[in-house]
Amino acid sequence: QSIGEPGTQLTMRTFHTGGVAGDDITQGLPRVVELFEARQPKGKAPIAETAGRVRVEEGDRTRKLVLVRDDGEPDLEYLLPRRVRLEWEDNTGVRHVVTDGDHVQAGQQLFAGTPDPQVQAIFFEVAHEPSQQVPALAIYANFAMHPDTVGGTKTSADYPGALARLLSGYHGKDCITLFGNGTCGNLNHLDVQWPRAQRGPEEAHRLATLIGAAIFGAEKTQRAFVPGALQVKSVTVPLEVPFVTNEQEEIARNTVRKQQNGPLPSFMQLVNANRLLDVAPRQGKPIEAEVQVITLGKEVAWIAFPGEVFVELGIALKKRSPFRHTLITTLANGNEGYIPDRRSYAERAYEAESARVEPGSGEKLVEAAASLLAELHAREH
């Protein structure tokens, strides 16, 4: 798994919706309640604690940003994934790149972070009177963050597994939790401001607790859905891949061989070599990627993308969706690797460098999904 962008921190401000689906849809689970979410303030990102000069130290997988303070106190250091954009946004919305040697003021943003802070959950319950209280039979939970906290060489359900245990601890051992990973191709659990270790089962439990608290908080304000039809539709979207020449393929093979025989290539050289060797057999033939949309009534839509889609694409699609609540699941119906937004390719970070698909592919998936959403929403009116 990859090293992630500045971490996702949840606040406990919640709102809600919920609903009823017909017996023919749920086959014995006729009452559906959807619960939302936790949001953090727009643009929340680490800022300079004091005025000083920036020093950037580059590594293969990480970069260190050092703030040499003007007041002579000890330097401040931030260890960052290479994917993080060193930039800040002024009051007019214009973004400025932070480069080695720049002088920054106290309170200035040092690097960008664009998490999707929305926690989404749909609860399925047996039919009952509004005055009755019944446990959930099943919960669909959705959040955008790499499940890469436990680490090690064994199989783990990571923080989604810890979340399932937490929810069933309240709703009963028979309650089933299905977790859908949101658009987190360039997001995971790393929080550069969290002082403790961020690996292992303990960290998975901490993250599950934060997410679970958001779900339980929203559960206080549930209401019923307006009944509606269950609709499903998908399309295949051709995604362009680079055409690899024989010369490029041979250079890539030599780079991989050096991993065993030396001199050792850099990490990014190996990333690029493996990408070329992976797509070379396609001889420029596009990847056929499925985009699937499932809707329930005119309030809720699920979207399935077949790869590790960047968060910027997911946020853009949610804004365009005509449905009140849009849940996006990635690595669904296939895995076409990282799918960055167009802008990220120019930054040459790990995910974009290892992406098999060409720039613009992510935007094609968003356009296809938006078209399906509009079509299915129109049928409900």
KAPE-V359429 format. One record per residue. N is the residue number from 0. RES is the residue in one letter. SS is DSSP state (@ for helix, = for strand, . for the rest). Layout:
BEGIN
{{N | RES | SS} {N | RES | SS}}
END
This chain:
BEGIN
{{0 | Q | .} {1 | S | .} {2 | I | .} {3 | G | .} {4 | E | .} {5 | P | .} {6 | G | .} {7 | T | .} {8 | Q | .} {9 | L | .} {10 | T | .} {11 | M | .} {12 | R | .} {13 | T | .} {14 | F | .} {15 | H | =} {16 | T | .} {17 | G | .} {18 | G | =} {19 | V | =} {20 | A | .} {21 | G | .} {22 | D | @} {23 | D | @} {24 | I | @} {25 | T | @} {26 | Q | .} {27 | G | .} {28 | L | .} {29 | P | .} {30 | R | =} {31 | V | =} {32 | V | =} {33 | E | =} {34 | L | =} {35 | F | =} {36 | E | .} {37 | A | .} {38 | R | .} {39 | Q | .} {40 | P | .} {41 | K | .} {42 | G | .} {43 | K | .} {44 | A | .} {45 | P | .} {46 | I | =} {47 | A | .} {48 | E | .} {49 | T | .} {50 | A | .} {51 | G | =} {52 | R | =} {53 | V | =} {54 | R | =} {55 | V | =} {56 | E | =} {57 | E | =} {58 | G | .} {59 | D | .} {60 | R | .} {61 | T | =} {62 | R | =} {63 | K | =} {64 | L | =} {65 | V | =} {66 | L | =} {67 | V | =} {68 | R | =} {69 | D | .} {70 | D | .} {71 | G | .} {72 | E | .} {73 | P | .} {74 | D | .} {75 | L | =} {76 | E | =} {77 | Y | =} {78 | L | =} {79 | L | =} {80 | P | =} {81 | R | .} {82 | R | .} {83 | V | .} {84 | R | .} {85 | L | .} {86 | E | =} {87 | W | =} {88 | E | =} {89 | D | .} {90 | N | .} {91 | T | .} {92 | G | .} {93 | V | .} {94 | R | =} {95 | H | =} {96 | V | =} {97 | V | .} {98 | T | .} {99 | D | .} {100 | G | .} {101 | D | .} {102 | H | =} {103 | V | =} {104 | Q | .} {105 | A | .} {106 | G | .} {107 | Q | .} {108 | Q | =} {109 | L | .} {110 | F | .} {111 | A | .} {112 | G | .} {113 | T | .} {114 | P | .} {115 | D | .} {116 | P | .} {117 | Q | .} {118 | V | .} {119 | Q | =} {120 | A | =} {121 | I | =} {122 | F | =} {123 | F | =} {124 | E | =} {125 | V | .} {126 | A | .} {127 | H | .} {128 | E | .} {129 | P | .} {130 | S | .} {131 | Q | .} {132 | Q | .} {133 | V | .} {134 | P | .} {135 | A | .} {136 | L | .} {137 | A | =} {138 | I | =} {139 | Y | =} {140 | A | =} {141 | N | =} {142 | F | =} {143 | A | .} {144 | M | .} {145 | H | .} {146 | P | .} {147 | D | .} {148 | T | .} {149 | V | .} {150 | G | .} {151 | G | .} {152 | T | .} {153 | K | .} {154 | T | .} {155 | S | .} {156 | A | .} {157 | D | @} {158 | Y | @} {159 | P | @} {160 | G | @} {161 | A | @} {162 | L | @} {163 | A | @} {164 | R | @} {165 | L | @} {166 | L | @} {167 | S | @} {168 | G | @} {169 | Y | @} {170 | H | @} {171 | G | .} {172 | K | .} {173 | D | .} {174 | C | .} {175 | I | =} {176 | T | =} {177 | L | =} {178 | F | =} {179 | G | =} {180 | N | =} {181 | G | .} {182 | T | .} {183 | C | .} {184 | G | .} {185 | N | .} {186 | L | .} {187 | N | .} {188 | H | .} {189 | L | .} {190 | D | .} {191 | V | .} {192 | Q | .} {193 | W | .} {194 | P | .} {195 | R | .} {196 | A | .} {197 | Q | .} {198 | R | .} {199 | G | .} {200 | P | @} {201 | E | @} {202 | E | @} {203 | A | @} {204 | H | @} {205 | R | @} {206 | L | @} {207 | A | @} {208 | T | @} {209 | L | @} {210 | I | @} {211 | G | @} {212 | A | @} {213 | A | @} {214 | I | @} {215 | F | @} {216 | G | @} {217 | A | @} {218 | E | @} {219 | K | @} {220 | T | @} {221 | Q | .} {222 | R | .} {223 | A | .} {224 | F | .} {225 | V | .} {226 | P | .} {227 | G | .} {228 | A | .} {229 | L | =} {230 | Q | =} {231 | V | =} {232 | K | =} {233 | S | =} {234 | V | =} {235 | T | =} {236 | V | =} {237 | P | =} {238 | L | =} {239 | E | .} {240 | V | =} {241 | P | .} {242 | F | .} {243 | V | .} {244 | T | .} {245 | N | @} {246 | E | @} {247 | Q | @} {248 | E | @} {249 | E | @} {250 | I | @} {251 | A | @} {252 | R | @} {253 | N | @} {254 | T | @} {255 | V | @} {256 | R | @} {257 | K | @} {258 | Q | @} {259 | Q | @} {260 | N | @} {261 | G | .} {262 | P | .} {263 | L | .} {264 | P | .} {265 | S | .} {266 | F | @} {267 | M | @} {268 | Q | @} {269 | L | @} {270 | V | @} {271 | N | @} {272 | A | @} {273 | N | @} {274 | R | @} {275 | L | @} {276 | L | @} {277 | D | @} {278 | V | @} {279 | A | @} {280 | P | .} {281 | R | .} {282 | Q | .} {283 | G | .} {284 | K | .} {285 | P | .} {286 | I | =} {287 | E | =} {288 | A | =} {289 | E | =} {290 | V | =} {291 | Q | =} {292 | V | =} {293 | I | =} {294 | T | =} {295 | L | =} {296 | G | .} {297 | K | .} {298 | E | .} {299 | V | =} {300 | A | =} {301 | W | =} {302 | I | =} {303 | A | =} {304 | F | =} {305 | P | .} {306 | G | .} {307 | E | =} {308 | V | =} {309 | F | .} {310 | V | @} {311 | E | @} {312 | L | @} {313 | G | @} {314 | I | @} {315 | A | @} {316 | L | @} {317 | K | @} {318 | K | @} {319 | R | @} {320 | S | .} {321 | P | .} {322 | F | .} {323 | R | .} {324 | H | =} {325 | T | =} {326 | L | =} {327 | I | =} {328 | T | =} {329 | T | .} {330 | L | .} {331 | A | .} {332 | N | .} {333 | G | .} {334 | N | .} {335 | E | .} {336 | G | .} {337 | Y | =} {338 | I | =} {339 | P | .} {340 | D | .} {341 | R | @} {342 | R | @} {343 | S | @} {344 | Y | @} {345 | A | .} {346 | E | .} {347 | R | .} {348 | A | .} {349 | Y | @} {350 | E | @} {351 | A | @} {352 | E | @} {353 | S | @} {354 | A | .} {355 | R | .} {356 | V | =} {357 | E | .} {358 | P | .} {359 | G | .} {360 | S | @} {361 | G | @} {362 | E | @} {363 | K | @} {364 | L | @} {365 | V | @} {366 | E | @} {367 | A | @} {368 | A | @} {369 | A | @} {370 | S | @} {371 | L | @} {372 | L | @} {373 | A | @} {374 | E | @} {375 | L | @} {376 | H | @} {377 | A | @} {378 | R | @} {379 | E | .} {380 | H | .}}
END
